[in-house]
Amino acid sequence: MTAKNYVLGLDIGTTSAKAVLFQKNGLVIAENENAYPVYHPNPSWVEQDPYEIERAAVAAISGAVQKSQINKNEIYCVSISSAMHSLICMDQNDEPISPSITWADGRSVDQASRVKDTFGKSLYLKTGTPIHPMAPLSKLIWMRETNYQPYLQSAKFISIKEFLIQRWFDKYIVDYAIASASGLFNIHTFEWEAEALFAAGITSDQLSEPVPSTTICQGLNKELAEQFHLSQDTPFVIGSSDGPLANLGIGAIDPGDVAITIGTSGAIRQMASKPQTDELQEIFCYGVTKDLWIMGGPTNNGGIVFQWLKDVLGEAEVQKALELNGSAYDLLTSLAQTAKPGANGLLFLPFLNGERAPYWDANARGSFIGLTLSHKKEHMIRAGLEGVIYSLYSIGETLERLAGQPATIFASGGFARSSLWLQILTDIFGQEVRVPASHQSSAWGAAWFGLYALGEVPSLSAIKESIPMNNTYIPNKTNHVIYQELYQTYRELYFALKPHFKALATIQRKEKK
Ligand code: ADP
């Protein structure tokens, strides 16, 4: 028998499937990423094609294995991380009859707001899922109320990860964390929640069987194994959702360890040893294992804000980056660095995409506040980067209300490619920030869960010894004082502008029609 040395983490993200092959000590051997499109058949609808995602996932795995040139029999297992909140309707023949409706889909705004104003709190306290259009619960209510054809014909309602497991192993199972994020799962009993099923108009046999993250699927058929470039008996461990796996992969698992992830969206999260919900319903709490929960707050406006700034202000940098074969983000970051911390008193509210935590307001909108004739492009870019961090800081304050002050902050995600953005995070929070060497934390968390499921590592927390770290960022006290002063204004602005955001959002929706 060939000795095993490697483990594969598959991360089904919002825009791409990433496969990362690790050594058992966390060292990345090969990675491969395959993007898939996002469709907007209506302005607020956000859909994907489940088969396109499946093809990207298969190609990501086979690409990583081929790139690494290792012997496929040396792979312990594949373990899966996935974005939360997607919903697909499946027919009797296990064929998808709807697209995958993603977390970003806003079609059920009215349904979510009605549930929130009536029995929402009772549901939230049981499920830990804030009442919001992101959750499959709200989408199902929308489907029921609008007589959405696929809903009427659906035999099963599943997420994208369940779709992949069904395709590859012919069974309907769902890990606790993905189930938790549906808004239909009771985080105290680890069973589907009757009150939520009733609201959605479905029964529990229309959902998958909830199983622990350590659940192993085995027995790939020959053709599929060849497509993956894996051996037929490679175990697939079901894994968890990208949030808890990012915490695990970054080493943020003990009380006081806080993980901040900023990819396209962003989140601040902390593990808990009991389910902890929030009277104000600002924080999510999802089950991970039967003795581990994850609580935190997501923002819609992470790296997408920098992407937008690049698109609207960075034409010259995009052009230059093309010529130099470099990154427009790096050029814009260097420019932002020429502006002082606080961007000469310019604030940016980053709510370009509505906002989830801490306000849970789809009508929230972005704004520059405090512009003068002296402000230039560099100030606007810097204020944008700072605004994303103020927003995470405000979610952090909410989390602190429930979980206490963070002891250690860990950071990961695409934003961590910028040392300026990491320093802004460190200075706004006024605390040291630790950054792992690989920004593929969810994939490493998934891979570790896989090793744990196979009994190859003693515990989940033992991962702390196997996370190659990069730098630790140290706060600059002078900058922290500048940011604290600006934050006092930042935190008031959303509330001052809320009615105006609503008026503008209403006008914008009318214009789109
Ligand atoms: P996803 O959440 O889709 O998996 P990533 O974690 O790769 O995405 O993060 C993508 C974001 O990372 C982009 O929207 C951008 O804001 C940010 N980003 C990418 N490259 C850089 C860079 N060189 N410097 C700063 N930010 C970057």
Residues whose N, C-alpha, C, O or C-beta is under 5 A from the ligand:
A	BS01	ADP	G13 T14 T15 I262 G263 T264 S265 G303 I304 F306 Q307 S327 Y329 D330 G413 G414 F415 R417 S418
